[in-house]
Each structure stands twice: as C-alpha cells, then as structure tokens.
Amino acid sequence: MSPFPREPESETLLSASELNARIRELWADGMLPEDRRPEYEALVVEWAAAAREDVRPAA
C-alpha cells in the first residue's frame, strides 16, 4: 500500500517517468531524509511495477 493519499475512483496511475521524478525530488539535496525513507521505498516499488508495464515484447 502506498503512503500517498489518493482518490479511490478518480485515481490515475503514475507513469514510471513520473514516479522517477518524484524519487529524484526526494534526493534533491543529495541525501534522503530518514523520515522520508518509507515514501521513497513505496515509490521505488511503484516505479518498478510501472517500468515493467512499459516493457513491450519484442516483435
């Protein structure tokens, strides 16, 4: 479960690119604040799932 509040019916899933941008924001000053680690870990899991969805089988 993601720690990010979302609206149940109107939620749009973030792309791998959007999730990557959010991950980079957490590291903006070169360090991950310890209190943001759970958020970071959840984003990485979501990013991995989104990245898998972006992969298309070779023709």
mmCIF file of the N, C-alpha and C atoms, coordinates in Angstrom:
data_MODEL
# 
_entry.id   MODEL 
# 
loop_
_atom_site.group_PDB 
_atom_site.id 
_atom_site.type_symbol 
_atom_site.label_atom_id 
_atom_site.label_alt_id 
_atom_site.label_comp_id 
_atom_site.label_asym_id 
_atom_site.label_entity_id 
_atom_site.label_seq_id 
_atom_site.pdbx_PDB_ins_code 
_atom_site.Cartn_x 
_atom_site.Cartn_y 
_atom_site.Cartn_z 
_atom_site.occupancy 
_atom_site.B_iso_or_equiv 
_atom_site.pdbx_formal_charge 
_atom_site.auth_seq_id 
_atom_site.auth_comp_id 
_atom_site.auth_asym_id 
_atom_site.auth_atom_id 
_atom_site.pdbx_PDB_model_num 
ATOM 1   N N  . MET A 1 1  ? 0.842   -1.181 0.000   1.00 0.00 ? 1  MET A N  1 
ATOM 2   C CA . MET A 1 1  ? 0.000   0.000  0.000   1.00 0.00 ? 1  MET A CA 1 
ATOM 3   C C  . MET A 1 1  ? 0.883   1.238  0.000   1.00 0.00 ? 1  MET A C  1 
ATOM 4   N N  . SER A 1 2  ? 0.546   2.169  -0.800  1.00 0.00 ? 2  SER A N  1 
ATOM 5   C CA . SER A 1 2  ? 1.312   3.398  -0.929  1.00 0.00 ? 2  SER A CA 1 
ATOM 6   C C  . SER A 1 2  ? 0.946   4.378  0.180   1.00 0.00 ? 2  SER A C  1 
ATOM 7   N N  . PRO A 1 3  ? 1.931   5.118  0.702   1.00 0.00 ? 3  PRO A N  1 
ATOM 8   C CA . PRO A 1 3  ? 1.638   6.103  1.732   1.00 0.00 ? 3  PRO A CA 1 
ATOM 9   C C  . PRO A 1 3  ? 1.053   7.397  1.176   1.00 0.00 ? 3  PRO A C  1 
ATOM 10  N N  . PHE A 1 4  ? 0.792   7.454  -0.118  1.00 0.00 ? 4  PHE A N  1 
ATOM 11  C CA . PHE A 1 4  ? 0.285   8.667  -0.740  1.00 0.00 ? 4  PHE A CA 1 
ATOM 12  C C  . PHE A 1 4  ? -1.230  8.638  -0.774  1.00 0.00 ? 4  PHE A C  1 
ATOM 13  N N  . PRO A 1 5  ? -1.869  9.697  -0.288  1.00 0.00 ? 5  PRO A N  1 
ATOM 14  C CA . PRO A 1 5  ? -3.330  9.728  -0.352  1.00 0.00 ? 5  PRO A CA 1 
ATOM 15  C C  . PRO A 1 5  ? -3.800  9.804  -1.796  1.00 0.00 ? 5  PRO A C  1 
ATOM 16  N N  . ARG A 1 6  ? -4.801  9.018  -2.115  1.00 0.00 ? 6  ARG A N  1 
ATOM 17  C CA . ARG A 1 6  ? -5.345  9.008  -3.473  1.00 0.00 ? 6  ARG A CA 1 
ATOM 18  C C  . ARG A 1 6  ? -6.855  8.955  -3.408  1.00 0.00 ? 6  ARG A C  1 
ATOM 19  N N  . GLU A 1 7  ? -7.466  9.510  -4.428  1.00 0.00 ? 7  GLU A N  1 
ATOM 20  C CA . GLU A 1 7  ? -8.917  9.439  -4.515  1.00 0.00 ? 7  GLU A CA 1 
ATOM 21  C C  . GLU A 1 7  ? -9.271  8.106  -5.148  1.00 0.00 ? 7  GLU A C  1 
ATOM 22  N N  . PRO A 1 8  ? -10.127 7.302  -4.499  1.00 0.00 ? 8  PRO A N  1 
ATOM 23  C CA . PRO A 1 8  ? -10.399 5.943  -4.953  1.00 0.00 ? 8  PRO A CA 1 
ATOM 24  C C  . PRO A 1 8  ? -10.856 5.800  -6.397  1.00 0.00 ? 8  PRO A C  1 
ATOM 25  N N  . GLU A 1 9  ? -11.856 6.527  -6.830  1.00 0.00 ? 9  GLU A N  1 
ATOM 26  C CA . GLU A 1 9  ? -12.421 6.315  -8.154  1.00 0.00 ? 9  GLU A CA 1 
ATOM 27  C C  . GLU A 1 9  ? -11.711 7.107  -9.252  1.00 0.00 ? 9  GLU A C  1 
ATOM 28  N N  . SER A 1 10 ? -11.174 8.271  -8.914  1.00 0.00 ? 10 SER A N  1 
ATOM 29  C CA . SER A 1 10 ? -10.614 9.121  -9.946  1.00 0.00 ? 10 SER A CA 1 
ATOM 30  C C  . SER A 1 10 ? -9.088  9.024  -10.049 1.00 0.00 ? 10 SER A C  1 
ATOM 31  N N  . GLU A 1 11 ? -8.513  8.054  -9.372  1.00 0.00 ? 11 GLU A N  1 
ATOM 32  C CA . GLU A 1 11 ? -7.061  7.908  -9.377  1.00 0.00 ? 11 GLU A CA 1 
ATOM 33  C C  . GLU A 1 11 ? -6.543  7.566  -10.768 1.00 0.00 ? 11 GLU A C  1 
ATOM 34  N N  . THR A 1 12 ? -5.506  8.265  -11.165 1.00 0.00 ? 12 THR A N  1 
ATOM 35  C CA . THR A 1 12 ? -4.808  7.892  -12.381 1.00 0.00 ? 12 THR A CA 1 
ATOM 36  C C  . THR A 1 12 ? -3.442  7.396  -11.962 1.00 0.00 ? 12 THR A C  1 
ATOM 37  N N  . LEU A 1 13 ? -3.015  6.297  -12.533 1.00 0.00 ? 13 LEU A N  1 
ATOM 38  C CA . LEU A 1 13 ? -1.734  5.732  -12.168 1.00 0.00 ? 13 LEU A CA 1 
ATOM 39  C C  . LEU A 1 13 ? -0.614  6.574  -12.759 1.00 0.00 ? 13 LEU A C  1 
ATOM 40  N N  . LEU A 1 14 ? 0.433   6.727  -11.983 1.00 0.00 ? 14 LEU A N  1 
ATOM 41  C CA . LEU A 1 14 ? 1.579   7.490  -12.447 1.00 0.00 ? 14 LEU A CA 1 
ATOM 42  C C  . LEU A 1 14 ? 2.448   6.612  -13.342 1.00 0.00 ? 14 LEU A C  1 
ATOM 43  N N  . SER A 1 15 ? 3.062   7.234  -14.332 1.00 0.00 ? 15 SER A N  1 
ATOM 44  C CA . SER A 1 15 ? 3.971   6.504  -15.214 1.00 0.00 ? 15 SER A CA 1 
ATOM 45  C C  . SER A 1 15 ? 5.306   6.303  -14.503 1.00 0.00 ? 15 SER A C  1 
ATOM 46  N N  . ALA A 1 16 ? 6.129   5.431  -15.054 1.00 0.00 ? 16 ALA A N  1 
ATOM 47  C CA . ALA A 1 16 ? 7.464   5.213  -14.500 1.00 0.00 ? 16 ALA A CA 1 
ATOM 48  C C  . ALA A 1 16 ? 8.246   6.523  -14.493 1.00 0.00 ? 16 ALA A C  1 
ATOM 49  N N  . SER A 1 17 ? 8.070   7.323  -15.532 1.00 0.00 ? 17 SER A N  1 
ATOM 50  C CA . SER A 1 17 ? 8.761   8.604  -15.624 1.00 0.00 ? 17 SER A CA 1 
ATOM 51  C C  . SER A 1 17 ? 8.316   9.559  -14.517 1.00 0.00 ? 17 SER A C  1 
ATOM 52  N N  . GLU A 1 18 ? 7.032   9.618  -14.251 1.00 0.00 ? 18 GLU A N  1 
ATOM 53  C CA . GLU A 1 18 ? 6.513   10.495 -13.197 1.00 0.00 ? 18 GLU A CA 1 
ATOM 54  C C  . GLU A 1 18 ? 6.986   10.025 -11.816 1.00 0.00 ? 18 GLU A C  1 
ATOM 55  N N  . LEU A 1 19 ? 6.976   8.722  -11.611 1.00 0.00 ? 19 LEU A N  1 
ATOM 56  C CA . LEU A 1 19 ? 7.446   8.179  -10.340 1.00 0.00 ? 19 LEU A CA 1 
ATOM 57  C C  . LEU A 1 19 ? 8.936   8.457  -10.164 1.00 0.00 ? 19 LEU A C  1 
ATOM 58  N N  . ASN A 1 20 ? 9.703   8.316  -11.247 1.00 0.00 ? 20 ASN A N  1 
ATOM 59  C CA . ASN A 1 20 ? 11.134  8.601  -11.196 1.00 0.00 ? 20 ASN A CA 1 
ATOM 60  C C  . ASN A 1 20 ? 11.374  10.055 -10.799 1.00 0.00 ? 20 ASN A C  1 
ATOM 61  N N  . ALA A 1 21 ? 10.575  10.953 -11.332 1.00 0.00 ? 21 ALA A N  1 
ATOM 62  C CA . ALA A 1 21 ? 10.710  12.372 -10.984 1.00 0.00 ? 21 ALA A CA 1 
ATOM 63  C C  . ALA A 1 21 ? 10.443  12.594 -9.496  1.00 0.00 ? 21 ALA A C  1 
ATOM 64  N N  . ARG A 1 22 ? 9.463   11.899 -8.957  1.00 0.00 ? 22 ARG A N  1 
ATOM 65  C CA . ARG A 1 22 ? 9.156   12.051 -7.529  1.00 0.00 ? 22 ARG A CA 1 
ATOM 66  C C  . ARG A 1 22 ? 10.291  11.488 -6.671  1.00 0.00 ? 22 ARG A C  1 
ATOM 67  N N  . ILE A 1 23 ? 10.878  10.375 -7.123  1.00 0.00 ? 23 ILE A N  1 
ATOM 68  C CA . ILE A 1 23 ? 12.014  9.793  -6.405  1.00 0.00 ? 23 ILE A CA 1 
ATOM 69  C C  . ILE A 1 23 ? 13.180  10.775 -6.417  1.00 0.00 ? 23 ILE A C  1 
ATOM 70  N N  . ARG A 1 24 ? 13.453  11.366 -7.568  1.00 0.00 ? 24 ARG A N  1 
ATOM 71  C CA . ARG A 1 24 ? 14.555  12.338 -7.680  1.00 0.00 ? 24 ARG A CA 1 
ATOM 72  C C  . ARG A 1 24 ? 14.322  13.548 -6.778  1.00 0.00 ? 24 ARG A C  1 
ATOM 73  N N  . GLU A 1 25 ? 13.078  13.969 -6.634  1.00 0.00 ? 25 GLU A N  1 
ATOM 74  C CA . GLU A 1 25 ? 12.769  15.102 -5.749  1.00 0.00 ? 25 GLU A CA 1 
ATOM 75  C C  . GLU A 1 25 ? 13.169  14.803 -4.308  1.00 0.00 ? 25 GLU A C  1 
ATOM 76  N N  . LEU A 1 26 ? 12.976  13.554 -3.889  1.00 0.00 ? 26 LEU A N  1 
ATOM 77  C CA . LEU A 1 26 ? 13.337  13.183 -2.520  1.00 0.00 ? 26 LEU A CA 1 
ATOM 78  C C  . LEU A 1 26 ? 14.845  13.299 -2.292  1.00 0.00 ? 26 LEU A C  1 
ATOM 79  N N  . TRP A 1 27 ? 15.617  13.103 -3.346  1.00 0.00 ? 27 TRP A N  1 
ATOM 80  C CA . TRP A 1 27 ? 17.074  13.143 -3.256  1.00 0.00 ? 27 TRP A CA 1 
ATOM 81  C C  . TRP A 1 27 ? 17.633  14.490 -3.728  1.00 0.00 ? 27 TRP A C  1 
ATOM 82  N N  . ALA A 1 28 ? 16.804  15.493 -3.851  1.00 0.00 ? 28 ALA A N  1 
ATOM 83  C CA . ALA A 1 28 ? 17.193  16.780 -4.438  1.00 0.00 ? 28 ALA A CA 1 
ATOM 84  C C  . ALA A 1 28 ? 18.429  17.401 -3.787  1.00 0.00 ? 28 ALA A C  1 
ATOM 85  N N  . ASP A 1 29 ? 18.574  17.270 -2.491  1.00 0.00 ? 29 ASP A N  1 
ATOM 86  C CA . ASP A 1 29 ? 19.731  17.876 -1.825  1.00 0.00 ? 29 ASP A CA 1 
ATOM 87  C C  . ASP A 1 29 ? 20.893  16.899 -1.676  1.00 0.00 ? 29 ASP A C  1 
ATOM 88  N N  . GLY A 1 30 ? 20.810  15.744 -2.340  1.00 0.00 ? 30 GLY A N  1 
ATOM 89  C CA . GLY A 1 30 ? 21.891  14.769 -2.307  1.00 0.00 ? 30 GLY A CA 1 
ATOM 90  C C  . GLY A 1 30 ? 21.787  13.751 -1.192  1.00 0.00 ? 30 GLY A C  1 
ATOM 91  N N  . MET A 1 31 ? 20.790  13.914 -0.327  1.00 0.00 ? 31 MET A N  1 
ATOM 92  C CA . MET A 1 31 ? 20.579  12.970 0.773   1.00 0.00 ? 31 MET A CA 1 
ATOM 93  C C  . MET A 1 31 ? 19.090  12.695 0.915   1.00 0.00 ? 31 MET A C  1 
ATOM 94  N N  . LEU A 1 32 ? 18.782  11.468 1.298   1.00 0.00 ? 32 LEU A N  1 
ATOM 95  C CA . LEU A 1 32 ? 17.393  11.112 1.557   1.00 0.00 ? 32 LEU A CA 1 
ATOM 96  C C  . LEU A 1 32 ? 17.102  11.337 3.039   1.00 0.00 ? 32 LEU A C  1 
ATOM 97  N N  . PRO A 1 33 ? 16.168  12.230 3.348   1.00 0.00 ? 33 PRO A N  1 
ATOM 98  C CA . PRO A 1 33 ? 15.816  12.424 4.757   1.00 0.00 ? 33 PRO A CA 1 
ATOM 99  C C  . PRO A 1 33 ? 15.263  11.112 5.341   1.00 0.00 ? 33 PRO A C  1 
ATOM 100 N N  . GLU A 1 34 ? 15.745  10.747 6.507   1.00 0.00 ? 34 GLU A N  1 
ATOM 101 C CA . GLU A 1 34 ? 15.354  9.470  7.113   1.00 0.00 ? 34 GLU A CA 1 
ATOM 102 C C  . GLU A 1 34 ? 13.837  9.350  7.275   1.00 0.00 ? 34 GLU A C  1 
ATOM 103 N N  . ASP A 1 35 ? 13.168  10.447 7.589   1.00 0.00 ? 35 ASP A N  1 
ATOM 104 C CA . ASP A 1 35 ? 11.719  10.381 7.776   1.00 0.00 ? 35 ASP A CA 1 
ATOM 105 C C  . ASP A 1 35 ? 10.971  10.198 6.454   1.00 0.00 ? 35 ASP A C  1 
ATOM 106 N N  . ARG A 1 36 ? 11.655  10.344 5.324   1.00 0.00 ? 36 ARG A N  1 
ATOM 107 C CA . ARG A 1 36 ? 11.026  10.158 4.001   1.00 0.00 ? 36 ARG A CA 1 
ATOM 108 C C  . ARG A 1 36 ? 11.343  8.791  3.411   1.00 0.00 ? 36 ARG A C  1 
ATOM 109 N N  . ARG A 1 37 ? 12.129  7.954  4.133   1.00 0.00 ? 37 ARG A N  1 
ATOM 110 C CA . ARG A 1 37 ? 12.513  6.641  3.621   1.00 0.00 ? 37 ARG A CA 1 
ATOM 111 C C  . ARG A 1 37 ? 11.305  5.763  3.282   1.00 0.00 ? 37 ARG A C  1 
ATOM 112 N N  . PRO A 1 38 ? 10.273  5.690  4.112   1.00 0.00 ? 38 PRO A N  1 
ATOM 113 C CA . PRO A 1 38 ? 9.111   4.866  3.732   1.00 0.00 ? 38 PRO A CA 1 
ATOM 114 C C  . PRO A 1 38 ? 8.462   5.325  2.424   1.00 0.00 ? 38 PRO A C  1 
ATOM 115 N N  . GLU A 1 39 ? 8.386   6.629  2.225   1.00 0.00 ? 39 GLU A N  1 
ATOM 116 C CA . GLU A 1 39 ? 7.836   7.178  0.988   1.00 0.00 ? 39 GLU A CA 1 
ATOM 117 C C  . GLU A 1 39 ? 8.709   6.767  -0.199  1.00 0.00 ? 39 GLU A C  1 
ATOM 118 N N  . TYR A 1 40 ? 10.025  6.890  -0.028  1.00 0.00 ? 40 TYR A N  1 
ATOM 119 C CA . TYR A 1 40 ? 10.972  6.509  -1.076  1.00 0.00 ? 40 TYR A CA 1 
ATOM 120 C C  . TYR A 1 40 ? 10.817  5.033  -1.447  1.00 0.00 ? 40 TYR A C  1 
ATOM 121 N N  . GLU A 1 41 ? 10.762  4.176  -0.435  1.00 0.00 ? 41 GLU A N  1 
ATOM 122 C CA . GLU A 1 41 ? 10.648  2.740  -0.689  1.00 0.00 ? 41 GLU A CA 1 
ATOM 123 C C  . GLU A 1 41 ? 9.354   2.406  -1.428  1.00 0.00 ? 41 GLU A C  1 
ATOM 124 N N  . ALA A 1 42 ? 8.260   3.050  -1.050  1.00 0.00 ? 42 ALA A N  1 
ATOM 125 C CA . ALA A 1 42 ? 6.989   2.819  -1.734  1.00 0.00 ? 42 ALA A CA 1 
ATOM 126 C C  . ALA A 1 42 ? 7.053   3.296  -3.181  1.00 0.00 ? 42 ALA A C  1 
ATOM 127 N N  . LEU A 1 43 ? 7.693   4.436  -3.413  1.00 0.00 ? 43 LEU A N  1 
ATOM 128 C CA . LEU A 1 43 ? 7.828   4.946  -4.775  1.00 0.00 ? 43 LEU A CA 1 
ATOM 129 C C  . LEU A 1 43 ? 8.667   4.008  -5.640  1.00 0.00 ? 43 LEU A C  1 
ATOM 130 N N  . VAL A 1 44 ? 9.729   3.450  -5.076  1.00 0.00 ? 44 VAL A N  1 
ATOM 131 C CA . VAL A 1 44 ? 10.580  2.527  -5.834  1.00 0.00 ? 44 VAL A CA 1 
ATOM 132 C C  . VAL A 1 44 ? 9.787   1.290  -6.239  1.00 0.00 ? 44 VAL A C  1 
ATOM 133 N N  . VAL A 1 45 ? 8.977   0.771  -5.339  1.00 0.00 ? 45 VAL A N  1 
ATOM 134 C CA . VAL A 1 45 ? 8.156   -0.403 -5.658  1.00 0.00 ? 45 VAL A CA 1 
ATOM 135 C C  . VAL A 1 45 ? 7.160   -0.055 -6.764  1.00 0.00 ? 45 VAL A C  1 
ATOM 136 N N  . GLU A 1 46 ? 6.511   1.100  -6.645  1.00 0.00 ? 46 GLU A N  1 
ATOM 137 C CA . GLU A 1 46 ? 5.558   1.527  -7.675  1.00 0.00 ? 46 GLU A CA 1 
ATOM 138 C C  . GLU A 1 46 ? 6.262   1.774  -9.006  1.00 0.00 ? 46 GLU A C  1 
ATOM 139 N N  . TRP A 1 47 ? 7.479   2.365  -8.941  1.00 0.00 ? 47 TRP A N  1 
ATOM 140 C CA . TRP A 1 47 ? 8.239   2.630  -10.164 1.00 0.00 ? 47 TRP A CA 1 
ATOM 141 C C  . TRP A 1 47 ? 8.582   1.315  -10.869 1.00 0.00 ? 47 TRP A C  1 
ATOM 142 N N  . ALA A 1 48 ? 9.017   0.315  -10.102 1.00 0.00 ? 48 ALA A N  1 
ATOM 143 C CA . ALA A 1 48 ? 9.379   -0.977 -10.698 1.00 0.00 ? 48 ALA A CA 1 
ATOM 144 C C  . ALA A 1 48 ? 8.180   -1.605 -11.396 1.00 0.00 ? 48 ALA A C  1 
ATOM 145 N N  . ALA A 1 49 ? 7.012   -1.530 -10.777 1.00 0.00 ? 49 ALA A N  1 
ATOM 146 C CA . ALA A 1 49 ? 5.802   -2.088 -11.391 1.00 0.00 ? 49 ALA A CA 1 
ATOM 147 C C  . ALA A 1 49 ? 5.450   -1.314 -12.663 1.00 0.00 ? 49 ALA A C  1 
ATOM 148 N N  . ALA A 1 50 ? 5.543   -0.002 -12.605 1.00 0.00 ? 50 ALA A N  1 
ATOM 149 C CA . ALA A 1 50 ? 5.226   0.818  -13.780 1.00 0.00 ? 50 ALA A CA 1 
ATOM 150 C C  . ALA A 1 50 ? 6.232   0.574  -14.898 1.00 0.00 ? 50 ALA A C  1 
ATOM 151 N N  . ALA A 1 51 ? 7.501   0.406  -14.540 1.00 0.00 ? 51 ALA A N  1 
ATOM 152 C CA . ALA A 1 51 ? 8.539   0.160  -15.549 1.00 0.00 ? 51 ALA A CA 1 
ATOM 153 C C  . ALA A 1 51 ? 8.292   -1.170 -16.246 1.00 0.00 ? 51 ALA A C  1 
ATOM 154 N N  . ARG A 1 52 ? 7.852   -2.187 -15.514 1.00 0.00 ? 52 ARG A N  1 
ATOM 155 C CA . ARG A 1 52 ? 7.534   -3.492 -16.123 1.00 0.00 ? 52 ARG A CA 1 
ATOM 156 C C  . ARG A 1 52 ? 6.380   -3.356 -17.102 1.00 0.00 ? 52 ARG A C  1 
ATOM 157 N N  . GLU A 1 53 ? 5.403   -2.518 -16.771 1.00 0.00 ? 53 GLU A N  1 
ATOM 158 C CA . GLU A 1 53 ? 4.258   -2.329 -17.661 1.00 0.00 ? 53 GLU A CA 1 
ATOM 159 C C  . GLU A 1 53 ? 4.643   -1.618 -18.946 1.00 0.00 ? 53 GLU A C  1 
ATOM 160 N N  . ASP A 1 54 ? 5.718   -0.804 -18.882 1.00 0.00 ? 54 ASP A N  1 
ATOM 161 C CA . ASP A 1 54 ? 6.173   -0.062 -20.047 1.00 0.00 ? 54 ASP A CA 1 
ATOM 162 C C  . ASP A 1 54 ? 6.942   -0.939 -21.044 1.00 0.00 ? 54 ASP A C  1 
ATOM 163 N N  . VAL A 1 55 ? 7.376   -2.117 -20.605 1.00 0.00 ? 55 VAL A N  1 
ATOM 164 C CA . VAL A 1 55 ? 8.167   -3.008 -21.470 1.00 0.00 ? 55 VAL A CA 1 
ATOM 165 C C  . VAL A 1 55 ? 7.211   -3.745 -22.401 1.00 0.00 ? 55 VAL A C  1 
ATOM 166 N N  . ARG A 1 56 ? 7.563   -3.734 -23.673 1.00 0.00 ? 56 ARG A N  1 
ATOM 167 C CA . ARG A 1 56 ? 6.742   -4.432 -24.675 1.00 0.00 ? 56 ARG A CA 1 
ATOM 168 C C  . ARG A 1 56 ? 7.528   -5.599 -25.235 1.00 0.00 ? 56 ARG A C  1 
ATOM 169 N N  . PRO A 1 57 ? 6.855   -6.696 -25.519 1.00 0.00 ? 57 PRO A N  1 
ATOM 170 C CA . PRO A 1 57 ? 7.555   -7.861 -26.066 1.00 0.00 ? 57 PRO A CA 1 
ATOM 171 C C  . PRO A 1 57 ? 8.194   -7.524 -27.421 1.00 0.00 ? 57 PRO A C  1 
ATOM 172 N N  . ALA A 1 58 ? 9.329   -8.139 -27.685 1.00 0.00 ? 58 ALA A N  1 
ATOM 173 C CA . ALA A 1 58 ? 9.998   -7.944 -28.962 1.00 0.00 ? 58 ALA A CA 1 
ATOM 174 C C  . ALA A 1 58 ? 9.176   -8.583 -30.065 1.00 0.00 ? 58 ALA A C  1 
ATOM 175 N N  . ALA A 1 59 ? 9.239   -7.987 -31.226 1.00 0.00 ? 59 ALA A N  1 
ATOM 176 C CA . ALA A 1 59 ? 8.460   -8.491 -32.352 1.00 0.00 ? 59 ALA A CA 1 
ATOM 177 C C  . ALA A 1 59 ? 9.120   -9.695 -32.978 1.00 0.00 ? 59 ALA A C  1 
# 
